[in-house]
Amino acid sequence: MANSPIITLTTDFGYRDPLGAIMKGVILGINAEANIVDLTHGIGKYNVREAAMVLGMSYREFPQGTIHVVVADPGVGSQRRPILVATESYLFIGPDNGVFSYVYDESERVAVYHITAEHYFGRGRSTTFHGRDIFAPVAAWASKGIEVTKFGEEIKDFARLRLPVPTAPSATTFEGEVVYIDTFGNAITNIVKKDLEALAASGKEATVRIVTKGKDVKLKEYYSQAEDKELYAVINSMDHLELFVYRGSAAKDFGIRLGDSIGLVCA
C-alpha cells in the first residue's frame, strides 16, 4: 500500500450536513497521511443504482491501490452486511446492497468479505451512521496496510443489482436505455462506443441511426458542433452514448428520463 493512499467517498449525504466531513475526520484520526477525494456526495437519496453507476464510471480513473468507500445505504442498521471488496486493482467498502455490481461484472478477480472485526470499527456503533462507525474506520485501517482477510470472512452470496443490459434484437438493430442524468441534463445511456462500432461494421459502409422519442438523433463529435437547440448524441469521455442539447438540457427540453429506450439502427 502506498505511503499516501487515496480513499474516495461516494454518498447520498448531500452538502448541507456535516456527515461527509465527519467520515473524513474519522479516517484522518486513524491515518493522517490518507488522501481523501470526494467523488460525490450528490447521489440521489437512497438511490443505490445511481451510486453504482457513478462508481462504475469513475473508479478506474484512480491509481491502483485506491480504496473506494460508498454510502448509499437505505438498509443501514438492518441485517444487511457491511462488506469489503478486493479486486486485482482496488478495494471497495460499503453496504452489501448491490452498489458494487459494476465492479463485480468488470473485474477479473473479486473477493468479498463480510466485515465483522469490530476492533477496526469506530468508538461507538450507531444504527444510523455506519459511514462513520464502520466504513470510514475500516477504510482507514486498510489504507495502513491491514490485510483484507483480517476484517472478516469471505462470502459468496453477496447482493447484485439487476443492471440494464443493451440487447440486439437483430443483426442490424441495438436497444439500450438512459441510465443516468448528469447535472447538465445530459442523458447517459448504457450503450458504449464499441456497440456502435460493432453495429456499423455489420454492413458494408453502414451508418448508424440513433432513434429516441420517435425521432432520429444525429451523432456529433463534440458538443459545440451542434448549432441549434435540437437533441443530439455524442460519445462522451467515458465512452458512453450520451444525449445532449448544446447549452441546454436534454432531460428538461425533450423530456428525457431514466429508463427511456434508445435504439440504434444500421442503415
LINDA-V690337 format. One record per pair of residues at least 12 apart in sequence whose ideal C-beta (glycine too) atoms are under 8 Angstrom apart, sorted by the first residue. I is the first residue (numbers start at 0). J is the second residue. If there is no record, write none. Layout:
i=I j=J
i=I j=J
This chain:
i=0 j=64
i=0 j=141
i=0 j=142
i=0 j=143
i=0 j=144
i=1 j=62
i=1 j=64
i=2 j=32
i=3 j=32
i=3 j=33
i=3 j=34
i=4 j=30
i=4 j=32
i=4 j=33
i=4 j=34
i=4 j=64
i=4 j=65
i=4 j=66
i=4 j=142
i=5 j=33
i=5 j=34
i=5 j=35
i=5 j=36
i=5 j=61
i=5 j=62
i=5 j=64
i=5 j=65
i=5 j=66
i=6 j=26
i=6 j=33
i=6 j=34
i=6 j=35
i=6 j=36
i=6 j=65
i=6 j=66
i=6 j=67
i=6 j=68
i=6 j=138
i=6 j=139
i=6 j=142
i=7 j=35
i=7 j=36
i=7 j=37
i=7 j=38
i=7 j=57
i=7 j=58
i=7 j=61
i=7 j=65
i=7 j=66
i=7 j=67
i=7 j=68
i=8 j=22
i=8 j=23
i=8 j=35
i=8 j=36
i=8 j=37
i=8 j=38
i=8 j=40
i=8 j=68
i=8 j=70
i=9 j=38
i=9 j=39
i=9 j=40
i=9 j=42
i=9 j=50
i=9 j=53
i=9 j=54
i=9 j=67
i=9 j=68
i=9 j=69
i=9 j=70
i=9 j=71
i=10 j=22
i=10 j=39
i=10 j=40
i=10 j=42
i=10 j=69
i=10 j=70
i=10 j=71
i=10 j=130
i=11 j=40
i=11 j=41
i=11 j=42
i=11 j=43
i=11 j=44
i=11 j=45
i=11 j=46
i=11 j=50
i=11 j=70
i=11 j=71
i=12 j=40
i=12 j=70
i=12 j=130
i=13 j=40
i=13 j=41
i=14 j=40
i=14 j=41
i=18 j=128
i=18 j=130
i=18 j=131
i=19 j=37
i=19 j=40
i=21 j=128
i=21 j=130
i=21 j=131
i=22 j=68
i=22 j=70
i=22 j=130
i=22 j=131
i=22 j=134
i=22 j=135
i=23 j=35
i=23 j=135
i=25 j=121
i=25 j=131
i=25 j=135
i=25 j=136
i=25 j=139
i=26 j=135
i=26 j=136
i=26 j=138
i=26 j=139
i=26 j=142
i=27 j=139
i=28 j=139
i=29 j=136
i=29 j=139
i=29 j=140
i=29 j=143
i=30 j=139
i=30 j=140
i=30 j=142
i=30 j=143
i=33 j=139
i=33 j=142
i=36 j=61
i=38 j=53
i=38 j=54
i=38 j=57
i=38 j=67
i=39 j=53
i=41 j=182
i=42 j=71
i=45 j=71
i=45 j=73
i=46 j=71
i=47 j=71
i=47 j=73
i=47 j=96
i=47 j=97
i=47 j=98
i=47 j=160
i=48 j=97
i=48 j=160
i=49 j=71
i=49 j=179
i=50 j=69
i=50 j=71
i=50 j=98
i=51 j=97
i=51 j=98
i=51 j=99
i=51 j=100
i=51 j=101
i=51 j=160
i=51 j=162
i=52 j=101
i=52 j=178
i=52 j=179
i=53 j=179
i=54 j=67
i=54 j=69
i=54 j=91
i=54 j=98
i=54 j=99
i=54 j=101
i=54 j=102
i=55 j=100
i=55 j=101
i=55 j=102
i=55 j=105
i=56 j=179
i=56 j=187
i=56 j=237
i=56 j=239
i=58 j=89
i=58 j=91
i=58 j=102
i=59 j=88
i=61 j=89
i=63 j=88
i=63 j=89
i=64 j=88
i=64 j=89
i=64 j=90
i=65 j=89
i=65 j=90
i=66 j=89
i=66 j=90
i=66 j=91
i=66 j=92
i=66 j=138
i=66 j=141
i=66 j=142
i=67 j=89
i=67 j=90
i=67 j=91
i=67 j=92
i=68 j=91
i=68 j=92
i=68 j=93
i=68 j=130
i=68 j=134
i=68 j=135
i=68 j=138
i=69 j=91
i=69 j=92
i=69 j=93
i=69 j=94
i=69 j=98
i=69 j=99
i=70 j=93
i=70 j=94
i=70 j=129
i=70 j=130
i=70 j=134
i=71 j=93
i=71 j=94
i=71 j=96
i=71 j=98
i=72 j=93
i=72 j=94
i=72 j=96
i=72 j=129
i=72 j=130
i=73 j=96
i=74 j=94
i=74 j=96
i=75 j=94
i=75 j=126
i=75 j=127
i=75 j=128
i=75 j=129
i=76 j=125
i=76 j=126
i=76 j=127
i=76 j=129
i=79 j=94
i=79 j=95
i=79 j=96
i=79 j=158
i=80 j=94
i=80 j=95
i=80 j=113
i=80 j=114
i=80 j=154
i=81 j=93
i=81 j=94
i=81 j=95
i=81 j=113
i=81 j=114
i=81 j=129
i=81 j=133
i=81 j=134
i=81 j=137
i=82 j=94
i=82 j=95
i=82 j=99
i=82 j=111
i=82 j=112
i=82 j=113
i=82 j=114
i=82 j=154
i=82 j=157
i=83 j=111
i=83 j=112
i=83 j=114
i=83 j=137
i=83 j=141
i=83 j=147
i=83 j=150
i=83 j=151
i=84 j=99
i=84 j=102
i=84 j=103
i=84 j=109
i=84 j=110
i=84 j=111
i=84 j=112
i=84 j=157
i=85 j=109
i=85 j=110
i=85 j=111
i=85 j=112
i=85 j=147
i=86 j=102
i=86 j=106
i=86 j=107
i=86 j=108
i=86 j=109
i=87 j=106
i=87 j=107
i=87 j=108
i=88 j=106
i=89 j=102
i=90 j=138
i=90 j=141
i=90 j=147
i=92 j=114
i=92 j=134
i=92 j=137
i=92 j=138
i=92 j=141
i=93 j=134
i=94 j=129
i=95 j=111
i=95 j=113
i=95 j=157
i=95 j=158
i=96 j=158
i=97 j=158
i=97 j=159
i=97 j=160
i=98 j=160
i=99 j=157
i=100 j=159
i=100 j=160
i=100 j=162
i=101 j=162
i=103 j=157
i=103 j=159
i=104 j=162
i=110 j=147
i=110 j=153
i=111 j=153
i=111 j=154
i=111 j=155
i=111 j=157
i=112 j=147
i=112 j=148
i=112 j=150
i=112 j=151
i=112 j=152
i=112 j=153
i=112 j=154
i=113 j=151
i=113 j=152
i=113 j=153
i=113 j=154
i=114 j=133
i=114 j=137
i=114 j=150
i=114 j=151
i=115 j=150
i=115 j=151
i=115 j=152
i=116 j=149
i=116 j=150
i=116 j=151
i=119 j=136
i=119 j=137
i=119 j=140
i=119 j=145
i=119 j=149
i=119 j=150
i=120 j=132
i=120 j=133
i=120 j=136
i=120 j=137
i=121 j=133
i=121 j=135
i=121 j=136
i=137 j=150
i=162 j=189
i=163 j=175
i=163 j=176
i=163 j=178
i=163 j=189
i=163 j=258
i=164 j=189
i=165 j=189
i=165 j=190
i=165 j=194
i=170 j=201
i=170 j=265
i=171 j=198
i=171 j=201
i=171 j=202
i=171 j=205
i=171 j=264
i=171 j=265
i=171 j=266
i=172 j=198
i=172 j=262
i=172 j=263
i=172 j=264
i=172 j=265
i=173 j=190
i=173 j=194
i=173 j=198
i=173 j=262
i=173 j=263
i=174 j=260
i=174 j=261
i=174 j=262
i=174 j=263
i=175 j=188
i=175 j=189
i=175 j=190
i=175 j=194
i=175 j=240
i=175 j=260
i=175 j=261
i=175 j=263
i=176 j=188
i=176 j=189
i=176 j=258
i=176 j=259
i=176 j=260
i=176 j=261
i=177 j=242
i=177 j=255
i=177 j=256
i=177 j=257
i=177 j=258
i=177 j=259
i=177 j=261
i=178 j=257
i=179 j=257
i=180 j=250
i=180 j=255
i=180 j=256
i=180 j=257
i=183 j=243
i=183 j=248
i=184 j=243
i=184 j=244
i=184 j=247
i=184 j=248
i=184 j=249
i=184 j=250
i=184 j=251
i=184 j=252
i=184 j=255
i=185 j=235
i=185 j=241
i=185 j=242
i=185 j=243
i=185 j=248
i=185 j=249
i=185 j=250
i=186 j=241
i=186 j=242
i=186 j=243
i=186 j=249
i=186 j=250
i=186 j=255
i=186 j=259
i=187 j=235
i=187 j=237
i=187 j=239
i=187 j=240
i=187 j=241
i=188 j=239
i=188 j=240
i=188 j=241
i=188 j=242
i=188 j=261
i=189 j=239
i=190 j=239
i=190 j=240
i=190 j=261
i=190 j=263
i=191 j=238
i=191 j=239
i=191 j=240
i=192 j=234
i=192 j=238
i=192 j=239
i=192 j=240
i=193 j=238
i=194 j=240
i=194 j=263
i=195 j=207
i=195 j=218
i=195 j=234
i=195 j=240
i=195 j=263
i=198 j=263
i=198 j=265
i=199 j=265
i=201 j=265
i=202 j=265
i=205 j=265
i=205 j=266
i=206 j=265
i=206 j=266
i=207 j=263
i=207 j=264
i=207 j=265
i=207 j=266
i=208 j=263
i=208 j=264
i=208 j=265
i=208 j=266
i=209 j=232
i=209 j=240
i=209 j=261
i=209 j=262
i=209 j=263
i=210 j=261
i=210 j=262
i=210 j=263
i=210 j=264
i=211 j=230
i=211 j=242
i=211 j=255
i=211 j=259
i=211 j=260
i=211 j=261
i=211 j=262
i=212 j=230
i=212 j=253
i=212 j=254
i=212 j=255
i=212 j=259
i=214 j=230
i=216 j=230
i=216 j=231
i=216 j=232
i=216 j=242
i=217 j=231
i=217 j=232
i=218 j=231
i=218 j=232
i=218 j=233
i=218 j=234
i=219 j=231
i=219 j=232
i=219 j=233
i=220 j=233
i=221 j=233
i=222 j=243
i=222 j=245
i=223 j=245
i=225 j=243
i=225 j=244
i=225 j=245
i=226 j=245
i=227 j=245
i=228 j=244
i=228 j=245
i=228 j=246
i=228 j=247
i=228 j=252
i=229 j=244
i=230 j=242
i=230 j=243
i=230 j=244
i=230 j=249
i=230 j=252
i=230 j=253
i=230 j=255
i=231 j=243
i=231 j=244
i=231 j=245
i=240 j=261
i=242 j=255
i=242 j=261
